[in-house]
Amino acid sequence: MSTASEYPARHVPADLPTRIQHYVDGETVDSLDGATFDVLDPVSNTTYVQCAAGGAADVDRAVQAARRAFHEGPWPRMLPRERSRILHRVADIVESRDARLAELESFDSGLPITQALGQARRAAENFRFFADLIVAQADDAFKVPGRQINYVNRKPIGVAGLITPWNTPFMLESWKLAPALTTGNTVVLKPAEFTPLSASLWAGIFEEAGLPQGVFNLVHGLGEDAGDALVKHPDVPLISFTGESRTGQIIFANAAPHLKGLSMELGGKSPAVVFADADLDAAIDATIFGVFSLNGERCTAGSRILVQREIYDTFVERYAAQAARVRVGLPHEKETEVGALVHPEHFQKVMSYIEIGRSEGRLVAGGGRPEAFPTGNFVAPTVFADVPPTARIFQEEIFGPVVAITPFADDAEALALANDTRYGLAAYVWTNDLKRAHNFSQAIDAGMVWLNSNNVRDLRTPFGGVKASGLGHEGGYRSIDFYTHQQAVHVTLGKVHNPTFGRSEQGSDAVAPAGPVTR
């Protein structure tokens, strides 16, 4: 590990906490057994704080607080407009502190400060969106004129277990917290252990906004301890998880005995398909940004670029040259485009894939640590060309600034290559042929497709993947569906029409009338 003195230009935010604690039932608390773990900053890889390490007992304490708040507190019984006002105040507070949130997030995760600032503002927008949506929510009603009316009543489910990743942690926490709270549930959040700093800020934000005590609870800790206990807890009826696919499989197995509701957004190895008729300038800019923004640590990264042979050589040459100009720098500097990877453990994983790639493709840019950064978790944007579909760097999620480029001859081969992975989260298609664009996008095995666009999110649309990339969808009304029970209520409006059993005398040949058909 490096020492802090090796990076005299490294920025350390003022007023960092001396320790990070859990937040349970309105109070900051240590782990019941006193356990802690080290938290590193990714530039120096030195410990800057100790964080409480939760276990099963800590999770149970948080779940019981959330259950009391759900069954005895006001939150689930508030009118939607009342909850909406509080969540709008959350959004206001987050917006007013976006610079500080970005500073802490950048320091803790290694994200470039400008990108961290954008994520903080998106977190506020997530709360504002769901605060508006719950007031505008209209449920179905089905009428049988003169006979019956049937309507849907939505009810919060209970304690929502939220398990979030270390990439853009504050924003992704808001993505789950906002709909879970908006719909009247109480929550226990288990954030990623690599990046606990920004998660610890939610407690003060919610208190200031007026969220009732016990509605929000936070337990830090390792996934195999705190996360596992939350998934297995019998009083947590639903789990929303974002993370790698293997962890998702474990969660699925551990949740099954309790028949929990599950929403899981997992890994990806998303294709970006560039046809010969595409706007080449736009496609190159978008595919550069799509894999190197957020340090490449993004589930929807277009990390497999499939390029039609007619333009393949030109594309590779221009792409490699532009990737080599992407600025790697200290996360706090505004000019930085790629910062430091989140943790030395993840850095080693990404570097190992780069070594694998040297024998699987043609290295045309990057290939390791930038010379200007002899220590810390810095990786130069790395581009491999001529990558066969059997290569590990083509098939496996690297989750870093590494991209594989592969040629294709025609639409059929492009589609076969695009679908030739276990993942199916996102896809990007670049073509000016409208008919091809729609037909091709609908044939891709992916939960989301962007045509001539790079990952522009509309919060009203479903977010999720197929195959190994996930289970279920969130976003817009899909989130409302996941975090609520949908109860059907049937009301008779006129005379009751139903078969009569048991009125005739024994031996009578009377036949009970048939009931009405109401469909």
N, C-alpha and C positions, 0 to 999 in steps of 0.2 A: 504494500500500500504506500501511496505517496503521503507526504506530510503537508500540512497547510502552508508551510513556508515556501514550498516549491511553486506555489501559485500566488505570488504577491498581488496579482491583479484580480484574483478571485473575489467575488462580491459575497459578503456575508450580511444578510439582513439584520437590521437593528432589532433589539427586543425579541430575540428568539426565546422560546420557552426553555426553562432549565430541565423540564421533564414533560412528557406527554402522558395523560391519564385517560382512563375510560370516562364516559359520561352516562350515568345511570340515575333515573328518577330525579332529574334536575340537579344532580351533584357530580362534580369531578371526583373520581375515586381511583385508588390503586387497585391492582389485582389482589384478590383475597389471599393469595399465597405470596404476594410481594414480587412475583417474577417480572422481569423486564427483558428487553432486547435492544441492541444497538441500532441506531439509525445513522446511515452514512449520507454525506452529500456526494453527488456523482462526479464533481470536478476534482476533489482531493481524495475521495474515498476514505476520509477520516470520520470518526464518530462525532456528531454534533449534538446528539441528545439521546437520552434513554427513554424508551416507550414502554408503558405497561403491557405485559404479555398475558392476554386473557386465556382462560381455560374453560372447562365445562361449567365450573361453579360461577364464574363471572358471567358467562352467557345466560345461565339460569337466572341469576339475579336481574339481569337486564330484561329477560323475557317476562319475568313475573311483574316487573315494573310496568312494562308495556301492556300486559294483560289487565292489570288494575286500571290503567288509564283508559283502556278500551271498554271495559265492563262497567266501570264506576265513574269515569271522567266525562267531561262535556264534549270532547272532540267528535266522536262518531254521531252525536245527537245534534250537533250544530247544523243550521241551515247551510246549504252550499255557499250562499253569498257571504256568510260569516267566515267560513273557512277560506274563501277566496280573498277576503280582505287581508287576512293574516299572511297568506302566501304572497300576495302582492307586496306586502311590507318586506317579506324575505327578499323578493326580487329587488326592491328599492335599496335595501341594505347592501346586497351583493354588488349592485351597480355602483353605489357610492364608495365602495372599497375595492374596486376592481384592480387598481394599481398595486395595492398591498397584497391582495390575493395572488396576483400574477407574480409578484416578487417572491413570495414564499413558495409558490408552486414551481417556479423556475429553479429556485435554489434546491428544492427537495427532489425534483424529478429530472433535472437537466434539460427541460424544454427551453427553447429560445424564448426570451422574454416577450417578444411581440406575439408569438403564437400562444403563450400562456395567457396573455391579456385577452386575446380573442376567446379563449376557452372560458375565462371567468365571466365574460359578457354573455356567452352562450348559456352559462349556468343560470344567470338571472332570467334570460329569455325562456328557459325551460320552465321555471316557476311561473312566470307570467302567462305562458301559453296554457298550462294546465289550470291555473287559477281562473282564466277566462272560460276554458272549455267546460269546467264543471258547472258553471252558471248557465251556460248555453246548452248543456246536455238535454236532449229530448229523447225520451224512451218510447218504445213502440206501444201502440194501442190498436186492438183489432175489434171491430164492431160487427155484431150480428143484429141488424136492425130489429128492434122490438123484442129481442130475445136476451141478448147477452153482450157484455163488454169485457174484453180480456186485455190486461195491461201488464207491463213489465215494471217491477219495483227493484231498484238496485240497492244493495246493502253492502257496507264494508265487511270484510271477511274476518279481520282480527289483527294478529301480530304478523307483519311482513318482515321476513328475513332478507336483507339486502347485502350481497357480497360483491364488492367492486374491485376493479383492477388498478394497476399502478400507472397506466398510461392515461394522460389527461384526467387524473383522479377526481378533482373537484367537479369538473363538468359532468363526468359519468356518474358521480354520486348524485348530482342534482337530477339527472335523467331518471333515476329510480325514486329518489325521495319525493320529487314533485307529484307524480301521479299517485304514489302510495298514500301520501298524506292528504292530497286533495280529495280523495274518495272516502276519507274518514278512518283509514286504518291507523294503527300505531306501528312503530318500526324499531327494529334493531339493525344497525348498520355495522358490518364488519369490513373495514377498508383493507386495502393491500398493505402488507407489512413493510414493503419498500418505501412507501410514501404516506406516512400517517399524518404529516404536518397539516396540510390543508383540511383534511377531514376533521381534525380537532377544532377547527374554527366554526363548524356548523352549530355547536352547542350555544355559543354566544349569540350567533345570528338568530337562531330560533327563539332564544330567551327574549332578545330585544324586540323581536317581531310579535311576541305575545302567544307563542305556542304553549298550550297547557303542559304542565309538568307530567313527565312520564311518556309523552307521546313520541318523543325522539330519544333513542338510546344508542350509545356507541360503545362497541367493544373492540379494542385493538387486539392483534395477536396473529400467530401463524395460521395458515389455512388448515393444516392438519390438526390443530388444536381448537382454536376459536371457531373457525369456519365449519369444521366437522361437527362440533357441538351444536352450532346453530341449525345446520341441516337436519340433524338427528333429533332435535328437541320436539317432543310431542305436542307442545303448545304453540308451535309456529306452523300455521297451515299452508303458507306459501313462501317460496324462495325465488328471488330474482338474482341471477348470477351472470356476470360477464367475466370471461377469462378463457383459458386455453381448453381445447377439446378434451384432453385426457382428464382434467379436473372435472369437466362437465359430466363425463361418464361416471366418475366416482360419486358425484352429487346425485345423479340420477339413481344409482343403485342404493345409496343411503336414504334417499327420500321415499323410495318405493314402499317400504313397509308401512309408512304413515300416510300413503296416498296423498302426498302434498301436491299443491299446484306448483308447476315449474315454468319458469321462463328463462331460457339460457341462450345468451348470445356468445358464441364460441369463436374458434379460430377461423382464419381465412387464408387463401392463397389465390387472390382474385386476379383474373385475366384482364388486360387492357388490349383490345383487338383493334389494330390500325390497318384499315384497308387502303389500297393504293389511291383511291379518290378522296381521301380525307384531307382536311385542312392541316397540312403537315406542321406548320408553326404552332397552331393551337394544340395539336396532339402531343407534340414534344413538350411544350410548356406544361400541359396538364399531367402527362405521365411522369415528368420530373417531379412536379409538386406532389403527385399522388403517392409516390413511394418514399420521398425524402423529407416531406414535411412531418412535423411531430417526431423527428429523428427516425422515421421509419417504423416507429412503435405504434402502429395503428392497425386495427383488425381489418379495415377495408382497403388497405394499401394495394394498389395495382402492381404487385410484385412480379407478375409474369406478363411481359409485353410480347404480344404476338403480332408480327408485322408481315404484310404481304410482300412476296419476293421482288416484285417490280420496284419497290422503294426501299427494300431492306438495307442495302449497303449505305444508301444516303441517310436513312434514319439512324442506323447504328453510329455512323461517323458523327452526325450532328448531336445525337443524344449523349455520346461519350464526351464530346467536347464541352457540352453544357453542364453535364454532371460534374466534370472536373473543376468547373468554375463555381459550383455551389459552395458557399462560405461556411466552413466549419469554425466555430468560435466558442468563446465562453458564453454560457447561457444568458447572462445579464446584459450582454452587449446587443444593442438594437440592430446592428448589421448582421448578426448571426442568423444563419438559415438552418444549420444542423448543430445542435449542442452536444451534450454528453449523454450517453446511454444511462439508464436509471441506476444500475448497480453493477459491481464488478462480476457478479455471477452471470448476469445477462450479457455483459460485454464479452466474456469468454465464450458464451454460446454463439454469439454472432461471429466472433473471430474464427471459431472452429468451422462454421459454415463457409466462410471465405476461403479457408484452406481446402475444404472439400471442393469448392467451386473451381479452384485452379486446375483440377484434374477433370472437371466435367464440362467446362466451357472455355471461351476465349476471354481473358481479362482485358477490358478496354478502358477502364477507369477505376481509380481507387485501388483497393486491394489490401487495406490494413489501416494502421494508425497514422494520422497525419504527422509529418515531421515536426510541426510546430507544437505538438502536444505529446511529449514523451511519456507522460503519466496521465491518469484519469481515464474515464470511459469514452474516449473519442475514437470514432471510426469514420474514415473518409467515405463519402458516397461511392459505392462500388457497383460496377456494371460488368456483367458477363454476357457475351454474345454467343450465338451458335449453340445454345443449350438444348440438348435433346430432352424429350418429354420423360425419359426414364431417370433423369438426373435427380439427385436429392434436392438440389437447389431449385428445381422446377416443381417438385412435389411437396416439399415440407415447408411449414411456416417458419421463417427466420426471425421476423419481427424486428427488423433493423434496416439500416439504409443500404440494402443489397437488392439488386434487381437482375432478373434473367430475361434475355431477349431471344426469341425463337422465330424462325421464318415459317410462313405457310404459303401454299400455292393458291388455294381457292376457298370458297365459303365452307365447303364440306370439311376440309382439313382444319380450317380455323375453328369450326364448331367442335370437332373431335378433340383438338388440343385444349380448347377452353374448358371443356367438361371433364378432362382427363386428370382430375384430382379427387381426393376424398372430401374436399371442401366445396362449399357453395354459398358464400356470403354475398359478395358483390361482383360486378363485372362492369367494364367500360367499353363502349363500342364507338369507334371513330370512322364515319363514312358520310358522304353526301348523298347517298342513294337511299331515299326515304323508304322504299319498299324493303330493301335489304335490311335497313336499320331495325324496322319493327319485326320482321320475320326472324332475324338472327337473334335479337334480344329475347324474344319469347321462347326461343329454343335453348337458351343457355340455362344450365342448372344453377341458378343463383337466386337468392331472395330479393336482391335489388340490382337493377341495371341502370346505368347512366349512359344516355346517348349524346355524344358530342358535348359532354359535360363532365366535370370532375367532382363528384361527391358533394353536390349542393343539397343539403338536407331540408326537407319540408316536414315539420313536426307533425303534420296531419297524416302522413303516410306511414304504413307499417315498416318497422325495422326488424330484420331478422334474416336468418339463413336457412339453407336446406342441407341435407347430408350431415357431415360432421361439423357444420358451422352453426348448428343451433337447434333449438326446440321452442316453437311459439314465436310470437311477434309482439313487440311493444311499439308505442308511438300512436298519438291521437287516440281514437276511440278503442284501439286494441289494448292500450294501457288501461283504459277505464274498464274494459271487459275483464282483464286479468286481475285487477285489484278489487273486483266486486263480485258478489253473488247476484245472479239475475233471476229474480223470483217472479214467476208468472202468477197473477191474481185473476180469478175468473168470477164475474159478478152477474147473477141473473137479474134482468130488468123487468120481466113480466111474470106471468104465471109459470110456476115450476112445471116443466114437462120432463117427466122421467118414468121409466117402467115401474109398475107397482107389483111388488112381490108379497105374498103371504096374506092377501085380503080375502081370496076366494075360500069358500067352505071346502072341506075335504071331499074329494070326489067330484067337485065341479069341473065342468069342461071349459070354464072361462079362461081366456088367454090374456095375459098382460100385454097392454099396448107397448109398441116399440117407442123408444125415446126419440126425440128430434135429432136430426143431423145438423150440427151447428157449424160445420166447416164450409 
